[in-house]
Amino acid sequence: MVKKIFKSIHVYDNNGLRFCEFKYSDSGVGLPDDFDLDNVTSLGWIIIKSLIGQLDGEFELFNDNGFNLVMKFPIN
């Protein structure tokens, strides 16, 4: 089976502020049902959580025909 990957970056205005939204999704198996982001110790997740914190942003993880990640953060 070939895994499909989708990535996009979108910049938009919301109430006079500019934001960047990065989306990543793939057609893989997704996150396990018992996935607990607060207890993940892998370097990739540490980097993502640190980056979002530094950018004063937020992110969302979910399964929908594979793994999905949406990151949003303000830009100047």
PDB file of N, H, CA, C and O in Angstrom:
ATOM      1  N   MET A   1       0.836  -1.184   0.000  1.00  0.00           N
ATOM      2  CA  MET A   1       0.000   0.000   0.000  1.00  0.00           C
ATOM      3  C   MET A   1       0.884   1.252   0.000  1.00  0.00           C
ATOM      4  O   MET A   1       1.850   1.331   0.759  1.00  0.00           O
ATOM      5  N   VAL A   2       0.562   2.200  -0.827  1.00  0.00           N
ATOM      6  H   VAL A   2      -0.222   2.136  -1.444  1.00  0.00           H
ATOM      7  CA  VAL A   2       1.293   3.455  -0.917  1.00  0.00           C
ATOM      8  C   VAL A   2       0.663   4.457   0.051  1.00  0.00           C
ATOM      9  O   VAL A   2      -0.546   4.684   0.025  1.00  0.00           O
ATOM     10  N   LYS A   3       1.496   5.050   0.902  1.00  0.00           N
ATOM     11  H   LYS A   3       2.479   4.866   0.923  1.00  0.00           H
ATOM     12  CA  LYS A   3       0.991   6.064   1.827  1.00  0.00           C
ATOM     13  C   LYS A   3       0.938   7.401   1.111  1.00  0.00           C
ATOM     14  O   LYS A   3       1.914   7.816   0.486  1.00  0.00           O
ATOM     15  N   LYS A   4      -0.200   8.074   1.199  1.00  0.00           N
ATOM     16  H   LYS A   4      -0.994   7.736   1.706  1.00  0.00           H
ATOM     17  CA  LYS A   4      -0.349   9.402   0.608  1.00  0.00           C
ATOM     18  C   LYS A   4      -0.122  10.439   1.698  1.00  0.00           C
ATOM     19  O   LYS A   4      -0.581  10.276   2.829  1.00  0.00           O
ATOM     20  N   ILE A   5       0.592  11.511   1.349  1.00  0.00           N
ATOM     21  H   ILE A   5       0.965  11.644   0.430  1.00  0.00           H
ATOM     22  CA  ILE A   5       0.888  12.585   2.287  1.00  0.00           C
ATOM     23  C   ILE A   5       0.387  13.895   1.696  1.00  0.00           C
ATOM     24  O   ILE A   5       0.593  14.183   0.518  1.00  0.00           O
ATOM     25  N   PHE A   6      -0.275  14.683   2.539  1.00  0.00           N
ATOM     26  H   PHE A   6      -0.443  14.449   3.496  1.00  0.00           H
ATOM     27  CA  PHE A   6      -0.781  15.990   2.143  1.00  0.00           C
ATOM     28  C   PHE A   6      -0.217  17.022   3.112  1.00  0.00           C
ATOM     29  O   PHE A   6      -0.261  16.821   4.326  1.00  0.00           O
ATOM     30  N   LYS A   7       0.316  18.134   2.585  1.00  0.00           N
ATOM     31  H   LYS A   7       0.351  18.297   1.599  1.00  0.00           H
ATOM     32  CA  LYS A   7       0.821  19.231   3.404  1.00  0.00           C
ATOM     33  C   LYS A   7       0.315  20.536   2.815  1.00  0.00           C
ATOM     34  O   LYS A   7       0.241  20.686   1.595  1.00  0.00           O
ATOM     35  N   SER A   8      -0.031  21.468   3.671  1.00  0.00           N
ATOM     36  H   SER A   8       0.028  21.346   4.662  1.00  0.00           H
ATOM     37  CA  SER A   8      -0.416  22.789   3.171  1.00  0.00           C
ATOM     38  C   SER A   8      -0.069  23.851   4.208  1.00  0.00           C
ATOM     39  O   SER A   8      -0.033  23.583   5.409  1.00  0.00           O
ATOM     40  N   ILE A   9       0.183  25.046   3.723  1.00  0.00           N
ATOM     41  H   ILE A   9       0.154  25.264   2.747  1.00  0.00           H
ATOM     42  CA  ILE A   9       0.409  26.212   4.576  1.00  0.00           C
ATOM     43  C   ILE A   9      -0.506  27.312   4.075  1.00  0.00           C
ATOM     44  O   ILE A   9      -0.545  27.615   2.883  1.00  0.00           O
ATOM     45  N   HIS A  10      -1.235  27.898   4.996  1.00  0.00           N
ATOM     46  H   HIS A  10      -1.203  27.652   5.965  1.00  0.00           H
ATOM     47  CA  HIS A  10      -2.209  28.927   4.647  1.00  0.00           C
ATOM     48  C   HIS A  10      -2.023  30.098   5.611  1.00  0.00           C
ATOM     49  O   HIS A  10      -1.966  29.900   6.825  1.00  0.00           O
ATOM     50  N   VAL A  11      -1.931  31.304   5.083  1.00  0.00           N
ATOM     51  H   VAL A  11      -1.977  31.465   4.097  1.00  0.00           H
ATOM     52  CA  VAL A  11      -1.858  32.515   5.897  1.00  0.00           C
ATOM     53  C   VAL A  11      -3.186  33.241   5.770  1.00  0.00           C
ATOM     54  O   VAL A  11      -3.705  33.411   4.666  1.00  0.00           O
ATOM     55  N   TYR A  12      -3.742  33.672   6.913  1.00  0.00           N
ATOM     56  H   TYR A  12      -3.321  33.533   7.809  1.00  0.00           H
ATOM     57  CA  TYR A  12      -5.043  34.327   6.890  1.00  0.00           C
ATOM     58  C   TYR A  12      -5.131  35.398   7.981  1.00  0.00           C
ATOM     59  O   TYR A  12      -4.356  35.395   8.937  1.00  0.00           O
ATOM     60  N   ASP A  13      -6.070  36.293   7.822  1.00  0.00           N
ATOM     61  H   ASP A  13      -6.700  36.296   7.045  1.00  0.00           H
ATOM     62  CA  ASP A  13      -6.344  37.345   8.804  1.00  0.00           C
ATOM     63  C   ASP A  13      -7.571  36.969   9.615  1.00  0.00           C
ATOM     64  O   ASP A  13      -8.537  36.414   9.091  1.00  0.00           O
ATOM     65  N   ASN A  14      -7.513  37.284  10.917  1.00  0.00           N
ATOM     66  H   ASN A  14      -6.729  37.735  11.342  1.00  0.00           H
ATOM     67  CA  ASN A  14      -8.643  37.035  11.798  1.00  0.00           C
ATOM     68  C   ASN A  14      -8.710  38.178  12.797  1.00  0.00           C
ATOM     69  O   ASN A  14      -7.848  38.297  13.668  1.00  0.00           O
ATOM     70  N   ASN A  15      -9.723  39.014  12.677  1.00  0.00           N
ATOM     71  H   ASN A  15     -10.424  38.918  11.969  1.00  0.00           H
ATOM     72  CA  ASN A  15      -9.907  40.167  13.569  1.00  0.00           C
ATOM     73  C   ASN A  15      -8.674  41.065  13.620  1.00  0.00           C
ATOM     74  O   ASN A  15      -8.275  41.515  14.694  1.00  0.00           O
ATOM     75  N   GLY A  16      -8.075  41.324  12.470  1.00  0.00           N
ATOM     76  H   GLY A  16      -8.399  40.959  11.598  1.00  0.00           H
ATOM     77  CA  GLY A  16      -6.929  42.216  12.389  1.00  0.00           C
ATOM     78  C   GLY A  16      -5.588  41.571  12.699  1.00  0.00           C
ATOM     79  O   GLY A  16      -4.558  42.238  12.606  1.00  0.00           O
ATOM     80  N   LEU A  17      -5.569  40.299  13.062  1.00  0.00           N
ATOM     81  H   LEU A  17      -6.405  39.757  13.137  1.00  0.00           H
ATOM     82  CA  LEU A  17      -4.327  39.587  13.331  1.00  0.00           C
ATOM     83  C   LEU A  17      -4.056  38.591  12.216  1.00  0.00           C
ATOM     84  O   LEU A  17      -4.985  38.021  11.643  1.00  0.00           O
ATOM     85  N   ARG A  18      -2.773  38.382  11.908  1.00  0.00           N
ATOM     86  H   ARG A  18      -2.018  38.845  12.373  1.00  0.00           H
ATOM     87  CA  ARG A  18      -2.405  37.416  10.868  1.00  0.00           C
ATOM     88  C   ARG A  18      -1.991  36.098  11.520  1.00  0.00           C
ATOM     89  O   ARG A  18      -1.318  36.075  12.550  1.00  0.00           O
ATOM     90  N   PHE A  19      -2.408  35.022  10.898  1.00  0.00           N
ATOM     91  H   PHE A  19      -2.955  35.041  10.061  1.00  0.00           H
ATOM     92  CA  PHE A  19      -2.097  33.686  11.392  1.00  0.00           C
ATOM     93  C   PHE A  19      -1.570  32.819  10.261  1.00  0.00           C
ATOM     94  O   PHE A  19      -1.871  33.041   9.089  1.00  0.00           O
ATOM     95  N   CYS A  20      -0.780  31.830  10.641  1.00  0.00           N
ATOM     96  H   CYS A  20      -0.535  31.650  11.594  1.00  0.00           H
ATOM     97  CA  CYS A  20      -0.316  30.811   9.714  1.00  0.00           C
ATOM     98  C   CYS A  20      -0.902  29.483  10.183  1.00  0.00           C
ATOM     99  O   CYS A  20      -0.898  29.173  11.374  1.00  0.00           O
ATOM    100  N   GLU A  21      -1.400  28.713   9.238  1.00  0.00           N
ATOM    101  H   GLU A  21      -1.404  28.965   8.270  1.00  0.00           H
ATOM    102  CA  GLU A  21      -1.947  27.400   9.544  1.00  0.00           C
ATOM    103  C   GLU A  21      -1.214  26.365   8.696  1.00  0.00           C
ATOM    104  O   GLU A  21      -1.212  26.442   7.468  1.00  0.00           O
ATOM    105  N   PHE A  22      -0.600  25.410   9.358  1.00  0.00           N
ATOM    106  H   PHE A  22      -0.602  25.348  10.356  1.00  0.00           H
ATOM    107  CA  PHE A  22       0.105  24.330   8.687  1.00  0.00           C
ATOM    108  C   PHE A  22      -0.687  23.051   8.897  1.00  0.00           C
ATOM    109  O   PHE A  22      -1.030  22.716  10.031  1.00  0.00           O
ATOM    110  N   LYS A  23      -0.982  22.336   7.824  1.00  0.00           N
ATOM    111  H   LYS A  23      -0.704  22.608   6.903  1.00  0.00           H
ATOM    112  CA  LYS A  23      -1.714  21.071   7.916  1.00  0.00           C
ATOM    113  C   LYS A  23      -0.862  19.957   7.329  1.00  0.00           C
ATOM    114  O   LYS A  23      -0.231  20.112   6.284  1.00  0.00           O
ATOM    115  N   TYR A  24      -0.861  18.828   8.031  1.00  0.00           N
ATOM    116  H   TYR A  24      -1.374  18.702   8.880  1.00  0.00           H
ATOM    117  CA  TYR A  24      -0.201  17.625   7.556  1.00  0.00           C
ATOM    118  C   TYR A  24      -1.163  16.465   7.769  1.00  0.00           C
ATOM    119  O   TYR A  24      -1.775  16.347   8.830  1.00  0.00           O
ATOM    120  N   SER A  25      -1.294  15.615   6.767  1.00  0.00           N
ATOM    121  H   SER A  25      -0.796  15.711   5.905  1.00  0.00           H
ATOM    122  CA  SER A  25      -2.081  14.395   6.939  1.00  0.00           C
ATOM    123  C   SER A  25      -1.460  13.299   6.087  1.00  0.00           C
ATOM    124  O   SER A  25      -0.806  13.561   5.078  1.00  0.00           O
ATOM    125  N   ASP A  26      -1.682  12.075   6.519  1.00  0.00           N
ATOM    126  H   ASP A  26      -2.213  11.862   7.339  1.00  0.00           H
ATOM    127  CA  ASP A  26      -1.239  10.944   5.720  1.00  0.00           C
ATOM    128  C   ASP A  26      -2.287   9.835   5.792  1.00  0.00           C
ATOM    129  O   ASP A  26      -3.186   9.866   6.632  1.00  0.00           O
ATOM    130  N   SER A  27      -2.158   8.885   4.923  1.00  0.00           N
ATOM    131  H   SER A  27      -1.427   8.860   4.240  1.00  0.00           H
ATOM    132  CA  SER A  27      -3.134   7.798   4.836  1.00  0.00           C
ATOM    133  C   SER A  27      -2.670   6.554   5.591  1.00  0.00           C
ATOM    134  O   SER A  27      -3.092   5.440   5.281  1.00  0.00           O
ATOM    135  N   GLY A  28      -1.803   6.748   6.578  1.00  0.00           N
ATOM    136  H   GLY A  28      -1.460   7.653   6.830  1.00  0.00           H
ATOM    137  CA  GLY A  28      -1.300   5.631   7.366  1.00  0.00           C
ATOM    138  C   GLY A  28      -2.323   5.140   8.377  1.00  0.00           C
ATOM    139  O   GLY A  28      -3.521   5.378   8.228  1.00  0.00           O
ATOM    140  N   VAL A  29      -1.842   4.455   9.404  1.00  0.00           N
ATOM    141  H   VAL A  29      -0.868   4.261   9.524  1.00  0.00           H
ATOM    142  CA  VAL A  29      -2.726   3.839  10.399  1.00  0.00           C
ATOM    143  C   VAL A  29      -3.260   4.841  11.417  1.00  0.00           C
ATOM    144  O   VAL A  29      -4.200   4.519  12.144  1.00  0.00           O
ATOM    145  N   GLY A  30      -2.701   6.028  11.494  1.00  0.00           N
ATOM    146  H   GLY A  30      -1.937   6.290  10.904  1.00  0.00           H
ATOM    147  CA  GLY A  30      -3.165   7.027  12.443  1.00  0.00           C
ATOM    148  C   GLY A  30      -2.582   6.794  13.825  1.00  0.00           C
ATOM    149  O   GLY A  30      -1.694   5.962  14.011  1.00  0.00           O
ATOM    150  N   LEU A  31      -3.092   7.539  14.782  1.00  0.00           N
ATOM    151  H   LEU A  31      -3.813   8.215  14.631  1.00  0.00           H
ATOM    152  CA  LEU A  31      -2.630   7.424  16.161  1.00  0.00           C
ATOM    153  C   LEU A  31      -3.332   6.257  16.852  1.00  0.00           C
ATOM    154  O   LEU A  31      -4.495   5.977  16.559  1.00  0.00           O
ATOM    155  N   PRO A  32      -2.644   5.578  17.761  1.00  0.00           N
ATOM    156  CA  PRO A  32      -3.309   4.507  18.505  1.00  0.00           C
ATOM    157  C   PRO A  32      -4.372   5.085  19.443  1.00  0.00           C
ATOM    158  O   PRO A  32      -4.287   6.246  19.846  1.00  0.00           O
ATOM    159  N   ASP A  33      -5.356   4.280  19.782  1.00  0.00           N
ATOM    160  H   ASP A  33      -5.424   3.338  19.455  1.00  0.00           H
ATOM    161  CA  ASP A  33      -6.448   4.736  20.653  1.00  0.00           C
ATOM    162  C   ASP A  33      -5.948   5.208  22.017  1.00  0.00           C
ATOM    163  O   ASP A  33      -6.546   6.103  22.615  1.00  0.00           O
ATOM    164  N   ASP A  34      -4.861   4.619  22.514  1.00  0.00           N
ATOM    165  H   ASP A  34      -4.376   3.892  22.028  1.00  0.00           H
ATOM    166  CA  ASP A  34      -4.351   4.986  23.838  1.00  0.00           C
ATOM    167  C   ASP A  34      -3.244   6.051  23.774  1.00  0.00           C
ATOM    168  O   ASP A  34      -2.499   6.219  24.739  1.00  0.00           O
ATOM    169  N   PHE A  35      -3.129   6.765  22.658  1.00  0.00           N
ATOM    170  H   PHE A  35      -3.734   6.629  21.873  1.00  0.00           H
ATOM    171  CA  PHE A  35      -2.102   7.794  22.503  1.00  0.00           C
ATOM    172  C   PHE A  35      -2.326   8.900  23.521  1.00  0.00           C
ATOM    173  O   PHE A  35      -3.428   9.438  23.631  1.00  0.00           O
ATOM    174  N   ASP A  36      -1.270   9.242  24.272  1.00  0.00           N
ATOM    175  H   ASP A  36      -0.375   8.805  24.183  1.00  0.00           H
ATOM    176  CA  ASP A  36      -1.342  10.286  25.293  1.00  0.00           C
ATOM    177  C   ASP A  36      -0.191  11.269  25.061  1.00  0.00           C
ATOM    178  O   ASP A  36       0.950  10.995  25.431  1.00  0.00           O
ATOM    179  N   LEU A  37      -0.492  12.393  24.458  1.00  0.00           N
ATOM    180  H   LEU A  37      -1.419  12.616  24.157  1.00  0.00           H
ATOM    181  CA  LEU A  37       0.531  13.368  24.092  1.00  0.00           C
ATOM    182  C   LEU A  37       1.317  13.870  25.302  1.00  0.00           C
ATOM    183  O   LEU A  37       2.490  14.218  25.174  1.00  0.00           O
ATOM    184  N   ASP A  38       0.686  13.909  26.464  1.00  0.00           N
ATOM    185  H   ASP A  38      -0.268  13.626  26.568  1.00  0.00           H
ATOM    186  CA  ASP A  38       1.376  14.391  27.661  1.00  0.00           C
ATOM    187  C   ASP A  38       2.477  13.442  28.129  1.00  0.00           C
ATOM    188  O   ASP A  38       3.353  13.844  28.894  1.00  0.00           O
ATOM    189  N   ASN A  39       2.442  12.203  27.684  1.00  0.00           N
ATOM    190  H   ASN A  39       1.731  11.876  27.062  1.00  0.00           H
ATOM    191  CA  ASN A  39       3.433  11.218  28.120  1.00  0.00           C
ATOM    192  C   ASN A  39       4.331  10.714  26.992  1.00  0.00           C
ATOM    193  O   ASN A  39       4.990   9.685  27.136  1.00  0.00           O
ATOM    194  N   VAL A  40       4.360  11.432  25.877  1.00  0.00           N
ATOM    195  H   VAL A  40       3.824  12.269  25.760  1.00  0.00           H
ATOM    196  CA  VAL A  40       5.210  11.032  24.752  1.00  0.00           C
ATOM    197  C   VAL A  40       6.614  11.590  24.965  1.00  0.00           C
ATOM    198  O   VAL A  40       6.780  12.754  25.329  1.00  0.00           O
ATOM    199  N   THR A  41       7.625  10.747  24.734  1.00  0.00           N
ATOM    200  H   THR A  41       7.491   9.801  24.438  1.00  0.00           H
ATOM    201  CA  THR A  41       9.013  11.172  24.953  1.00  0.00           C
ATOM    202  C   THR A  41       9.849  11.166  23.677  1.00  0.00           C
ATOM    203  O   THR A  41      11.064  11.350  23.744  1.00  0.00           O
ATOM    204  N   SER A  42       9.232  10.961  22.521  1.00  0.00           N
ATOM    205  H   SER A  42       8.245  10.812  22.466  1.00  0.00           H
ATOM    206  CA  SER A  42      10.009  10.927  21.281  1.00  0.00           C
ATOM    207  C   SER A  42      10.478  12.333  20.913  1.00  0.00           C
ATOM    208  O   SER A  42       9.807  13.321  21.209  1.00  0.00           O
ATOM    209  N   LEU A  43      11.617  12.406  20.275  1.00  0.00           N
ATOM    210  H   LEU A  43      12.163  11.604  20.034  1.00  0.00           H
ATOM    211  CA  LEU A  43      12.201  13.694  19.909  1.00  0.00           C
ATOM    212  C   LEU A  43      11.284  14.500  18.992  1.00  0.00           C
ATOM    213  O   LEU A  43      11.178  15.717  19.143  1.00  0.00           O
ATOM    214  N   GLY A  44      10.619  13.836  18.040  1.00  0.00           N
ATOM    215  H   GLY A  44      10.706  12.848  17.917  1.00  0.00           H
ATOM    216  CA  GLY A  44       9.726  14.547  17.119  1.00  0.00           C
ATOM    217  C   GLY A  44       8.621  15.294  17.838  1.00  0.00           C
ATOM    218  O   GLY A  44       8.359  16.460  17.542  1.00  0.00           O
ATOM    219  N   TRP A  45       7.966  14.622  18.790  1.00  0.00           N
ATOM    220  H   TRP A  45       8.179  13.675  19.030  1.00  0.00           H
ATOM    221  CA  TRP A  45       6.871  15.281  19.521  1.00  0.00           C
ATOM    222  C   TRP A  45       7.392  16.371  20.447  1.00  0.00           C
ATOM    223  O   TRP A  45       6.736  17.397  20.627  1.00  0.00           O
ATOM    224  N   ILE A  46       8.571  16.158  21.037  1.00  0.00           N
ATOM    225  H   ILE A  46       9.104  15.325  20.891  1.00  0.00           H
ATOM    226  CA  ILE A  46       9.168  17.195  21.887  1.00  0.00           C
ATOM    227  C   ILE A  46       9.438  18.445  21.054  1.00  0.00           C
ATOM    228  O   ILE A  46       9.184  19.561  21.509  1.00  0.00           O
ATOM    229  N   ILE A  47       9.952  18.265  19.840  1.00  0.00           N
ATOM    230  H   ILE A  47      10.158  17.359  19.470  1.00  0.00           H
ATOM    231  CA  ILE A  47      10.232  19.404  18.957  1.00  0.00           C
ATOM    232  C   ILE A  47       8.940  20.117  18.566  1.00  0.00           C
ATOM    233  O   ILE A  47       8.882  21.346  18.609  1.00  0.00           O
ATOM    234  N   ILE A  48       7.898  19.365  18.184  1.00  0.00           N
ATOM    235  H   ILE A  48       7.945  18.366  18.149  1.00  0.00           H
ATOM    236  CA  ILE A  48       6.624  19.978  17.787  1.00  0.00           C
ATOM    237  C   ILE A  48       6.026  20.764  18.943  1.00  0.00           C
ATOM    238  O   ILE A  48       5.622  21.912  18.762  1.00  0.00           O
ATOM    239  N   LYS A  49       5.964  20.166  20.125  1.00  0.00           N
ATOM    240  H   LYS A  49       6.292  19.233  20.272  1.00  0.00           H
ATOM    241  CA  LYS A  49       5.381  20.861  21.288  1.00  0.00           C
ATOM    242  C   LYS A  49       6.190  22.099  21.651  1.00  0.00           C
ATOM    243  O   LYS A  49       5.615  23.129  22.003  1.00  0.00           O
ATOM    244  N   SER A  50       7.514  22.013  21.570  1.00  0.00           N
ATOM    245  H   SER A  50       7.980  21.176  21.284  1.00  0.00           H
ATOM    246  CA  SER A  50       8.369  23.149  21.885  1.00  0.00           C
ATOM    247  C   SER A  50       8.182  24.278  20.864  1.00  0.00           C
ATOM    248  O   SER A  50       8.074  25.447  21.234  1.00  0.00           O
ATOM    249  N   LEU A  51       8.146  23.919  19.591  1.00  0.00           N
ATOM    250  H   LEU A  51       8.234  22.969  19.290  1.00  0.00           H
ATOM    251  CA  LEU A  51       7.963  24.912  18.530  1.00  0.00           C
ATOM    252  C   LEU A  51       6.628  25.652  18.695  1.00  0.00           C
ATOM    253  O   LEU A  51       6.583  26.879  18.618  1.00  0.00           O
ATOM    254  N   ILE A  52       5.562  24.912  18.919  1.00  0.00           N
ATOM    255  H   ILE A  52       5.599  23.914  18.981  1.00  0.00           H
ATOM    256  CA  ILE A  52       4.252  25.548  19.100  1.00  0.00           C
ATOM    257  C   ILE A  52       4.259  26.473  20.308  1.00  0.00           C
ATOM    258  O   ILE A  52       3.679  27.558  20.261  1.00  0.00           O
ATOM    259  N   GLY A  53       4.910  26.055  21.389  1.00  0.00           N
ATOM    260  H   GLY A  53       5.381  25.174  21.427  1.00  0.00           H
ATOM    261  CA  GLY A  53       5.010  26.908  22.577  1.00  0.00           C
ATOM    262  C   GLY A  53       5.768  28.190  22.293  1.00  0.00           C
ATOM    263  O   GLY A  53       5.354  29.266  22.726  1.00  0.00           O
ATOM    264  N   GLN A  54       6.883  28.088  21.565  1.00  0.00           N
ATOM    265  H   GLN A  54       7.219  27.214  21.214  1.00  0.00           H
ATOM    266  CA  GLN A  54       7.683  29.255  21.234  1.00  0.00           C
ATOM    267  C   GLN A  54       6.946  30.219  20.312  1.00  0.00           C
ATOM    268  O   GLN A  54       7.155  31.430  20.377  1.00  0.00           O
ATOM    269  N   LEU A  55       6.079  29.678  19.450  1.00  0.00           N
ATOM    270  H   LEU A  55       5.909  28.694  19.397  1.00  0.00           H
ATOM    271  CA  LEU A  55       5.330  30.506  18.509  1.00  0.00           C
ATOM    272  C   LEU A  55       4.009  31.004  19.084  1.00  0.00           C
ATOM    273  O   LEU A  55       3.248  31.684  18.396  1.00  0.00           O
ATOM    274  N   ASP A  56       3.736  30.671  20.334  1.00  0.00           N
ATOM    275  H   ASP A  56       4.355  30.118  20.893  1.00  0.00           H
ATOM    276  CA  ASP A  56       2.479  31.029  20.984  1.00  0.00           C
ATOM    277  C   ASP A  56       1.289  30.520  20.164  1.00  0.00           C
ATOM    278  O   ASP A  56       0.296  31.221  19.966  1.00  0.00           O
ATOM    279  N   GLY A  57       1.423  29.296  19.705  1.00  0.00           N
ATOM    280  H   GLY A  57       2.229  28.727  19.866  1.00  0.00           H
ATOM    281  CA  GLY A  57       0.395  28.713  18.840  1.00  0.00           C
ATOM    282  C   GLY A  57      -0.351  27.578  19.505  1.00  0.00           C
ATOM    283  O   GLY A  57      -0.281  27.382  20.719  1.00  0.00           O
ATOM    284  N   GLU A  58      -1.061  26.841  18.683  1.00  0.00           N
ATOM    285  H   GLU A  58      -1.118  27.001  17.697  1.00  0.00           H
ATOM    286  CA  GLU A  58      -1.824  25.692  19.163  1.00  0.00           C
ATOM    287  C   GLU A  58      -1.816  24.629  18.073  1.00  0.00           C
ATOM    288  O   GLU A  58      -1.567  24.921  16.903  1.00  0.00           O
ATOM    289  N   PHE A  59      -2.091  23.397  18.472  1.00  0.00           N
ATOM    290  H   PHE A  59      -2.294  23.159  19.422  1.00  0.00           H
ATOM    291  CA  PHE A  59      -2.170  22.343  17.477  1.00  0.00           C
ATOM    292  C   PHE A  59      -3.233  21.334  17.862  1.00  0.00           C
ATOM    293  O   PHE A  59      -3.649  21.236  19.016  1.00  0.00           O
ATOM    294  N   GLU A  60      -3.650  20.599  16.868  1.00  0.00           N
ATOM    295  H   GLU A  60      -3.312  20.679  15.930  1.00  0.00           H
ATOM    296  CA  GLU A  60      -4.700  19.605  17.022  1.00  0.00           C
ATOM    297  C   GLU A  60      -4.245  18.331  16.313  1.00  0.00           C
ATOM    298  O   GLU A  60      -3.695  18.383  15.213  1.00  0.00           O
ATOM    299  N   LEU A  61      -4.479  17.204  16.947  1.00  0.00           N
ATOM    300  H   LEU A  61      -4.926  17.161  17.840  1.00  0.00           H
ATOM    301  CA  LEU A  61      -4.170  15.894  16.375  1.00  0.00           C
ATOM    302  C   LEU A  61      -5.461  15.096  16.299  1.00  0.00           C
ATOM    303  O   LEU A  61      -6.274  15.125  17.224  1.00  0.00           O
ATOM    304  N   PHE A  62      -5.645  14.388  15.201  1.00  0.00           N
ATOM    305  H   PHE A  62      -4.985  14.364  14.450  1.00  0.00           H
ATOM    306  CA  PHE A  62      -6.819  13.524  15.107  1.00  0.00           C
ATOM    307  C   PHE A  62      -6.618  12.495  14.009  1.00  0.00           C
ATOM    308  O   PHE A  62      -5.772  12.652  13.129  1.00  0.00           O
ATOM    309  N   ASN A  63      -7.411  11.446  14.081  1.00  0.00           N
ATOM    310  H   ASN A  63      -8.099  11.319  14.796  1.00  0.00           H
ATOM    311  CA  ASN A  63      -7.430  10.412  13.054  1.00  0.00           C
ATOM    312  C   ASN A  63      -8.628  10.654  12.144  1.00  0.00           C
ATOM    313  O   ASN A  63      -9.750  10.839  12.615  1.00  0.00           O
ATOM    314  N   ASP A  64      -8.385  10.652  10.865  1.00  0.00           N
ATOM    315  H   ASP A  64      -7.473  10.501  10.482  1.00  0.00           H
ATOM    316  CA  ASP A  64      -9.450  10.749   9.861  1.00  0.00           C
ATOM    317  C   ASP A  64      -8.882  10.149   8.585  1.00  0.00           C
ATOM    318  O   ASP A  64      -8.270  10.855   7.783  1.00  0.00           O
ATOM    319  N   ASN A  65      -9.079   8.863   8.393  1.00  0.00           N
ATOM    320  H   ASN A  65      -9.575   8.289   9.044  1.00  0.00           H
ATOM    321  CA  ASN A  65      -8.454   8.137   7.282  1.00  0.00           C
ATOM    322  C   ASN A  65      -6.933   8.251   7.343  1.00  0.00           C
ATOM    323  O   ASN A  65      -6.276   8.379   6.310  1.00  0.00           O
ATOM    324  N   GLY A  66      -6.376   8.205   8.547  1.00  0.00           N
ATOM    325  H   GLY A  66      -6.909   8.101   9.387  1.00  0.00           H
ATOM    326  CA  GLY A  66      -4.942   8.336   8.769  1.00  0.00           C
ATOM    327  C   GLY A  66      -4.664   9.401   9.814  1.00  0.00           C
ATOM    328  O   GLY A  66      -5.576   9.872  10.493  1.00  0.00           O
ATOM    329  N   PHE A  67      -3.413   9.772   9.936  1.00  0.00           N
ATOM    330  H   PHE A  67      -2.673   9.390   9.384  1.00  0.00           H
ATOM    331  CA  PHE A  67      -2.964  10.760  10.919  1.00  0.00           C
ATOM    332  C   PHE A  67      -3.157  12.173  10.377  1.00  0.00           C
ATOM    333  O   PHE A  67      -2.923  12.426   9.196  1.00  0.00           O
ATOM    334  N   ASN A  68      -3.586  13.099  11.249  1.00  0.00           N
ATOM    335  H   ASN A  68      -3.776  12.893  12.209  1.00  0.00           H
ATOM    336  CA  ASN A  68      -3.778  14.502  10.874  1.00  0.00           C
ATOM    337  C   ASN A  68      -3.210  15.402  11.967  1.00  0.00           C
ATOM    338  O   ASN A  68      -3.414  15.161  13.157  1.00  0.00           O
ATOM    339  N   LEU A  69      -2.500  16.432  11.547  1.00  0.00           N
ATOM    340  H   LEU A  69      -2.334  16.628  10.580  1.00  0.00           H
ATOM    341  CA  LEU A  69      -1.954  17.439  12.437  1.00  0.00           C
ATOM    342  C   LEU A  69      -2.269  18.801  11.849  1.00  0.00           C
ATOM    343  O   LEU A  69      -2.028  19.041  10.666  1.00  0.00           O
ATOM    344  N   VAL A  70      -2.812  19.703  12.677  1.00  0.00           N
ATOM    345  H   VAL A  70      -3.008  19.508  13.638  1.00  0.00           H
ATOM    346  CA  VAL A  70      -3.060  21.089  12.269  1.00  0.00           C
ATOM    347  C   VAL A  70      -2.388  21.982  13.294  1.00  0.00           C
ATOM    348  O   VAL A  70      -2.692  21.901  14.484  1.00  0.00           O
ATOM    349  N   MET A  71      -1.465  22.844  12.840  1.00  0.00           N
ATOM    350  H   MET A  71      -1.218  22.910  11.873  1.00  0.00           H
ATOM    351  CA  MET A  71      -0.794  23.805  13.718  1.00  0.00           C
ATOM    352  C   MET A  71      -1.197  25.207  13.278  1.00  0.00           C
ATOM    353  O   MET A  71      -1.201  25.521  12.088  1.00  0.00           O
ATOM    354  N   LYS A  72      -1.535  26.044  14.253  1.00  0.00           N
ATOM    355  H   LYS A  72      -1.531  25.789  15.220  1.00  0.00           H
ATOM    356  CA  LYS A  72      -1.869  27.447  13.990  1.00  0.00           C
ATOM    357  C   LYS A  72      -1.063  28.330  14.916  1.00  0.00           C
ATOM    358  O   LYS A  72      -0.915  28.039  16.103  1.00  0.00           O
ATOM    359  N   PHE A  73      -0.533  29.431  14.352  1.00  0.00           N
ATOM    360  H   PHE A  73      -0.653  29.668  13.388  1.00  0.00           H
ATOM    361  CA  PHE A  73       0.217  30.358  15.185  1.00  0.00           C
ATOM    362  C   PHE A  73       0.143  31.762  14.583  1.00  0.00           C
ATOM    363  O   PHE A  73       0.018  31.915  13.368  1.00  0.00           O
ATOM    364  N   PRO A  74       0.223  32.796  15.450  1.00  0.00           N
ATOM    365  CA  PRO A  74       0.180  34.171  14.956  1.00  0.00           C
ATOM    366  C   PRO A  74       1.491  34.534  14.277  1.00  0.00           C
ATOM    367  O   PRO A  74       2.550  34.016  14.630  1.00  0.00           O
ATOM    368  N   ILE A  75       1.409  35.433  13.295  1.00  0.00           N
ATOM    369  H   ILE A  75       0.549  35.854  13.009  1.00  0.00           H
ATOM    370  CA  ILE A  75       2.604  35.932  12.633  1.00  0.00           C
ATOM    371  C   ILE A  75       2.537  37.451  12.613  1.00  0.00           C
ATOM    372  O   ILE A  75       1.456  38.037  12.657  1.00  0.00           O
ATOM    373  N   ASN A  76       3.710  38.082  12.546  1.00  0.00           N
ATOM    374  H   ASN A  76       4.589  37.605  12.511  1.00  0.00           H
ATOM    375  CA  ASN A  76       3.770  39.549  12.505  1.00  0.00           C
ATOM    376  C   ASN A  76       3.742  40.030  11.079  1.00  0.00           C
ATOM    377  O   ASN A  76       3.784  41.236  10.833  1.00  0.00           O
TER     378      ASN A  76
END
